[in-house]
Every structure is written in C-alpha cells, then in structure tokens.
Amino acid sequence: MRDRHEIEDGKHTEMVRLHTAAQPRFRRALGVAALAGAIALGATACGGSSTVTAPTAPDLSGGGTASAGPTTLPATGPSSTAAPSGFPGESATPMSAKEKAFVATIRGAGINAPDDVVVLAGNYVCSSVAANPKSSNLEIMIKAMLGPGQTDEQATADAKTLIAKAESGYCKK
C-alpha cells in the first residue's frame, strides 16, 4: 500500500528520500563542527597559543638590534644573615660549658646529630627522668629526635647511648 502523501504528491516522496540520505552527512558535519569548536574553545581558554618564548638578550647597544654577548644578572643574595629586629622566635643563644661538654661526650660516642638536637634531647632526658624515672616513652622520643636519616637499629642504639650518657653525667651537673 502506498503512503497517502506519496499518492497526493509525487514530490513529497522525493523530499523524504533526500532528507533520509542527508541525515548521515549532517550528523558527520555537526560532529566535525562540535570538535572544531571544542578545540577553538580549548585554545582560547589556555590563552591562545600554547607556545611560550623567552626574550632574547636585551638591546644594550642602542642601535636597535639585540647584542649577542652574555648578560650579567644582579646579585640576589641576602645582604645579611641576621634575623630582622622583631622577628618571631628565639635568636640563637650560645651553648653553656655544660652543654658543650655534653655535645663533646655524645660526639665521642659516635652520634652525629646537630648540636641543638643533642642539647634538646639531653634536656628532654633530664626533665623526663625527673618527672617519671620509669617512663616507657623516653627511648621512643629520643629515637624520634635522633632518627631522621638513620635505620631503626642505628636510631635505637643512638637513643640508648644518649639516654645513658645524659643520665650518668649531663642530668647530674
């Protein structure tokens, strides 16, 4: 049976055939246009070109062309290593004779922690032993102070040595 529209108008049948044949081309063109729009939008969102160029040597000659010679940069180091006045935190205080002797004792035992860490750990041992002579956390805390960059065995041995040296001499003076 023929379609009613086909019977009424022979031209309508041709238009339906053209419309059906044009759909895949239209979809393909629409897809290409959407892709091109997405690429253009991405390039615009990134500020246009994704290529960045660095300036060449500056024109120091005054003649309008860039010089080919090396360029020197100004010094950027600090003018002073001292903390500015009013800077928060403690300023470095010199070690006492007792602290220097303790650091020397610890160095002699083969522990290579920074001086301030050795003094801090020694003071922690003294205050911890005074507060609780049977503290189970003492070795763990000293190990954590001395441990960065060491194996667990090495940090444990160093912690035990420091605790023994602090208890036997540093804390008693």
RAPERA-V773610 format. One record per run of one state. SS is the DSSP state (H for helix, E for strand, - for the rest). FROM is the first residue (numbers start at 1). TO is the last residue. If there is no record, write none. Layout:
ss:SS from:FROM to:TO
ss:SS from:FROM to:TO
//
This chain:
ss:- from:1 to:3
ss:H from:4 to:8
ss:- from:9 to:9
ss:H from:10 to:45
ss:- from:46 to:96
ss:H from:97 to:108
ss:- from:109 to:114
ss:H from:115 to:131
ss:- from:132 to:137
ss:H from:138 to:147
ss:- from:148 to:151
ss:H from:152 to:170
ss:- from:171 to:173
//
